Amino acid sequence: MSDRPDLRVIQGTAALALADVETTDPLAYQAQCVGGWVASMVARGFSPITVEHDNAMVDRFLTWADKPAWELTPPDVDAVVAGLVARGTGAVTRRDYVTTFSQFFDYLLTRHAVDIEQRFGMRLVDPVDRFHAGRRVTDDTISRTPPTPARMDEFFEFVRGRMTMARKWSPWARDYALFRVLYHAGLRSAEAVALEPRDLHFDRGPFGKMHVRMGKAAKGSGPRPRWVPMLDDLALILRWHLDEVRPRFRAGGDTLFCDEGGGTLAPGTVRNRLRYLLRVEGRDRHERFSPHDLRHACATRNYERGVDLVAIQQMLGHWHVGTTMRYVSPSSTFIEEAYERALADTLSRLGQARSLEA
């Protein structure tokens, strides 16, 4: 929208250029409300990336709706979602649009319902109902089988090979380290791009740990930080990235994984970059995967090799272990392999006991 608030997030504060508080222009008043909602997110401690992302989503949603939020009805929301479908927008992104708009509308209900009724004669009724929940259970991010360890080995071998041939070595090297982090540590894209060198603690614990300061928050709360171990020699890869790769990019902010100008990568850029790599790799569509699929692959791989489910929950930053269980997709031979491991362990203990008796 042309009257979108001018948001500048500087050291955790938001500067908002707001319209006259006495305005009777519905769109100008709505812009004030969006600005207030954004300011409330900053005050609650949401990361700048999340604030900008949600602000842009609400702005686009309201532009497509083409009327003030308090005039919207469920069919209006249906029309916006139908427009997203026509644009080829994925199910997860469509759900994000509806969820983010619903959070903004909840802010209107809490803080501006009386004022809106007095100014415009409209009583607020939430236009988002249970029929807008989306196909959450059957969404492909949950039901799609994550890439196997063998598939990931092939992918990383491909990236290493292209690294040695590429005219620009640095972006390929950065991508190699970045997607290693997503796969071995199970980070979300937004969490990974928010990492800074100071978040890497190589001497913490037996493997080293990353301090994920901008961990995804529950609704209504600020970032939820956590510590994630650098498993599978991830510490070696990150040391290499710090020493050999990051210095080749232009000086900029303190971002660990930066763009060629030294700026912070956006989560959308991470998705687009992975799509590009997979396209160059030349794999069939069913062999491709998303950054979020790498979280599922991380959970599944660690579960199959015997890591406790609660430990995986803490690693991924889930509030409930039930969420983590949905991320685990064991292979078709998981039961047989688990049985063989258990049998081998039992036979080993029996052999040790007999040798002691002898």
C-alpha positions in Angstrom: 0.0 0.0 0.0 1.3 3.5 -0.8 0.7 4.7 2.8 2.6 1.8 4.4 4.4 2.9 7.6 8.0 3.7 7.1 9.6 1.1 9.4 13.3 1.3 10.4 14.4 -1.2 13.0 17.5 0.2 14.7 18.9 -1.7 17.7 15.6 -3.1 18.7 13.5 0.1 18.3 11.1 1.0 15.6 10.7 4.5 14.1 7.3 4.9 12.6 6.0 7.7 10.4 2.3 7.8 11.3 -0.6 9.8 9.9 -2.7 12.3 11.9 -4.4 10.4 14.7 -7.7 12.2 14.0 -7.9 11.0 10.4 -11.2 9.9 9.0 -9.6 8.3 5.9 -10.0 4.5 6.4 -6.8 3.6 4.6 -4.7 6.2 6.5 -6.1 5.0 9.8 -5.4 1.4 8.8 -1.8 2.4 8.1 -1.6 3.8 11.6 -2.9 0.5 13.0 -0.3 -1.5 11.0 2.4 0.8 12.3 1.2 0.3 15.9 1.1 -3.5 15.4 4.7 -3.4 14.0 5.8 -1.3 17.0 4.2 -3.9 19.3 6.2 -6.7 17.7 9.4 -4.8 18.1 8.6 -4.1 21.7 7.9 -7.8 22.3 11.4 -8.6 21.0 10.7 -10.1 17.6 13.8 -10.1 15.3 14.1 -7.4 12.6 13.8 -10.2 10.0 10.5 -11.4 11.4 9.1 -7.9 11.8 9.9 -6.9 8.2 8.6 -10.2 6.9 5.2 -10.0 8.8 4.8 -6.3 8.0 5.3 -7.0 4.3 2.9 -9.9 4.4 0.1 -7.9 6.0 0.7 -5.0 3.6 0.4 -7.3 0.6 -2.7 -9.0 2.0 -4.5 -5.7 2.6 -3.5 -4.5 -0.8 -5.0 -7.6 -2.5 -8.1 -7.4 -0.3 -8.6 -3.8 -1.6 -10.6 -2.7 1.4 -10.0 -1.9 5.1 -9.5 -4.9 7.4 -12.6 -4.2 9.4 -14.8 -4.5 6.2 -13.5 -7.9 5.2 -15.7 -11.0 5.3 -14.8 -14.7 5.1 -15.5 -14.7 1.3 -13.0 -11.7 1.0 -10.3 -13.8 2.7 -11.2 -16.7 0.3 -10.7 -14.4 -2.6 -7.3 -13.3 -1.4 -6.2 -17.0 -0.9 -7.7 -17.9 -4.3 -5.5 -15.2 -5.8 -2.5 -16.7 -4.1 -3.3 -20.1 -5.6 -3.6 -18.5 -9.0 -0.1 -17.0 -8.5 1.3 -20.5 -7.8 1.9 -19.7 -4.1 2.6 -22.9 -2.1 0.3 -24.1 0.7 2.7 -23.2 3.5 3.1 -19.6 2.3 -0.7 -19.2 1.8 -1.2 -20.4 5.4 1.5 -17.9 6.5 -0.4 -15.0 4.8 -3.7 -16.0 6.5 -2.0 -16.5 9.9 -0.1 -13.2 9.8 -3.2 -11.3 8.8 -5.2 -13.0 11.6 -2.5 -11.9 14.1 -2.9 -8.3 12.9 -6.7 -8.5 13.1 -6.4 -9.8 16.7 -4.4 -6.7 17.4 -7.2 -4.6 16.0 -9.8 -6.4 18.1 -7.7 -5.8 21.3 -6.7 -2.2 20.8 -8.8 -0.5 18.2 -12.3 -2.2 18.2 -14.1 0.6 20.0 -12.3 3.4 18.1 -13.1 1.8 14.7 -16.7 1.4 15.6 -16.9 5.1 16.6 -15.1 6.4 13.6 -16.4 4.1 10.8 -19.5 2.5 12.3 -18.1 -1.0 11.9 -18.1 -3.6 14.6 -15.1 -5.9 14.2 -15.8 -9.5 13.4 -12.8 -11.7 12.6 -13.1 -12.8 8.9 -10.7 -15.7 9.4 -12.7 -18.8 10.4 -11.9 -22.5 10.7 -12.4 -23.0 7.0 -9.2 -20.9 6.4 -7.0 -23.3 8.4 -5.5 -24.8 5.3 -4.5 -28.4 4.6 -2.1 -28.5 7.5 -2.1 -32.2 8.1 -1.5 -33.1 4.4 0.8 -30.2 3.7 3.8 -31.4 1.7 6.3 -30.1 4.3 4.9 -32.7 6.7 4.0 -35.7 4.5 6.9 -35.5 2.0 9.7 -37.9 2.8 12.9 -36.0 3.7 16.1 -36.6 1.8 18.1 -39.6 2.9 21.7 -39.5 4.2 22.8 -41.0 0.9 21.0 -38.3 -1.1 22.5 -35.6 1.1 26.0 -37.1 0.6 25.4 -36.9 -3.2 24.2 -33.3 -2.9 27.2 -32.1 -0.9 29.6 -33.9 -3.1 28.0 -32.1 -6.1 28.4 -28.7 -4.4 32.0 -29.4 -3.5 32.7 -30.4 -7.1 31.2 -27.2 -8.5 33.0 -25.2 -5.9 36.3 -26.1 -7.5 35.1 -25.2 -11.0 33.1 -22.1 -10.3 34.2 -18.7 -11.5 33.1 -17.2 -8.2 34.2 -19.7 -5.5 32.9 -17.8 -2.5 29.1 -18.1 -3.0 29.4 -21.8 -3.6 31.6 -22.2 -0.5 29.2 -20.2 1.6 26.2 -22.3 0.3 28.1 -25.5 1.2 28.6 -24.4 4.8 25.1 -22.9 5.1 23.3 -26.0 4.0 25.5 -28.2 6.1 24.3 -26.2 9.1 20.7 -26.6 8.1 21.1 -30.3 7.6 23.4 -31.2 10.6 22.0 -28.7 13.1 18.4 -28.6 12.0 18.2 -24.8 12.0 15.4 -22.9 10.3 16.5 -20.6 7.4 15.7 -17.5 9.4 17.7 -18.8 12.4 20.7 -19.6 10.2 20.9 -16.2 8.5 20.7 -14.5 11.8 23.8 -16.2 13.1 26.9 -14.1 13.8 30.5 -15.2 14.3 30.1 -14.5 18.1 27.4 -17.2 18.2 29.9 -20.0 17.5 31.4 -21.4 20.6 33.9 -24.1 19.5 35.1 -24.8 23.1 31.6 -25.4 24.6 30.8 -29.0 25.2 32.5 -32.0 23.5 31.6 -30.9 19.9 31.2 -27.1 20.2 27.9 -25.3 20.2 26.0 -22.6 18.3 24.0 -20.0 20.2 20.8 -19.6 18.2 19.8 -16.3 19.6 16.9 -15.7 17.1 15.1 -19.0 17.7 11.5 -19.2 16.5 9.1 -17.9 19.1 5.7 -19.1 20.1 2.8 -16.8 19.2 2.9 -13.6 21.2 6.4 -14.0 22.6 9.9 -12.8 21.6 12.7 -14.9 20.2 13.4 -18.2 22.0 17.2 -18.8 22.1 18.8 -22.2 22.4 22.1 -24.0 22.2 22.7 -26.4 19.3 25.7 -28.8 19.3 28.0 -28.9 16.2 27.5 -32.6 15.4 29.0 -34.5 12.5 32.2 -32.4 12.3 30.2 -29.3 11.8 32.7 -27.4 13.9 35.4 -28.1 11.3 33.2 -26.8 8.5 32.3 -23.6 10.4 35.9 -22.9 11.3 36.8 -23.3 7.6 34.0 -20.9 6.7 35.1 -18.3 9.2 38.8 -18.5 8.2 38.6 -19.1 4.5 35.2 -18.1 3.1 33.7 -15.2 5.1 36.8 -13.0 4.7 36.4 -13.2 0.9 33.1 -11.3 1.0 32.9 -7.5 1.2 33.1 -6.0 4.6 29.7 -5.4 6.0 27.7 -6.4 9.1 28.5 -9.2 11.5 26.4 -11.8 9.7 28.0 -15.2 9.4 26.3 -16.1 6.1 26.2 -13.0 4.0 25.4 -12.0 0.5 28.1 -10.8 -1.9 27.8 -7.2 -0.6 28.3 -8.3 3.0 24.6 -7.9 3.9 22.3 -10.4 5.6 20.7 -13.1 3.5 16.9 -13.3 3.6 15.2 -16.6 4.2 13.7 -16.3 0.8 17.1 -16.0 -0.7 18.1 -19.2 1.0 15.2 -21.0 -0.6 15.9 -19.6 -4.0 19.6 -20.4 -3.8 18.8 -24.1 -2.9 16.3 -24.3 -5.8 19.1 -23.0 -8.1 21.6 -25.5 -6.8 19.2 -28.4 -7.3 18.3 -27.2 -10.7 22.0 -27.1 -11.7 22.5 -30.5 -10.2 19.9 -31.7 -12.7 17.9 -34.0 -10.3 14.3 -35.1 -11.0 11.6 -33.2 -9.2 11.0 -35.9 -6.6 14.7 -35.8 -5.6 14.6 -32.1 -4.8 14.0 -30.7 -1.4 13.5 -27.4 0.5 15.5 -25.9 3.4 12.7 -27.0 5.7 13.0 -30.5 4.4 16.6 -30.5 5.8 15.1 -30.0 9.4 13.0 -33.1 8.8 16.1 -34.9 7.5 18.1 -33.9 10.5 15.4 -35.1 12.9 15.0 -38.4 11.0 18.7 -39.1 10.7 19.4 -38.5 14.4 16.4 -40.6 15.5 17.4 -43.5 13.3 20.9 -43.6 14.8 19.5 -43.7 18.3 19.4 -40.1 19.6 16.7 -39.6 22.2 13.5 -37.9 20.9 13.6 -35.3 23.6 17.2 -34.4 22.7 16.1 -33.9 19.1 13.2 -31.7 20.3 15.7 -29.5 22.1 18.0 -29.4 19.1 15.2 -28.3 16.8 13.7 -25.8 19.2 10.2 -27.3 19.4 7.9 -26.5 22.3 6.3 -30.0 22.3 7.8 -33.4 21.6 4.7 -34.2 19.6 5.8 -31.7 17.0 9.2 -33.4 16.8 7.5 -36.8 16.2 5.9 -35.3 13.1 9.4 -34.4 11.8 10.6 -38.0 12.0 10.1 -40.2 8.9 12.0 -43.4 9.4 13.0 -45.4 6.4 11.1 -48.5 5.3 13.7 -50.8 6.8 14.0 -48.9 10.1 12.3 -51.7 12.1 14.5 -54.4 10.8 17.6 -52.3 11.3 16.6 -51.5 14.9 15.9 -55.2 15.5 19.4 -56.2 14.2 21.1 -53.6 16.4 19.2 -54.8 19.4 20.0 -58.4 18.7 23.6 -57.6 18.1 23.8 -55.7 21.4 22.1 -58.6 23.3 24.5 -61.2 21.8 27.5 -59.0 22.7 26.3 -58.7 26.3 25.8 -62.5 26.4 29.3 -63.1 25.1 30.8 -60.8 27.6 28.9 -62.6 30.4 30.1 -66.0 29.3 33.7 -64.9 29.1 33.5 -63.6 32.6 32.1 -66.9 33.8 34.8 -68.8 32.2 
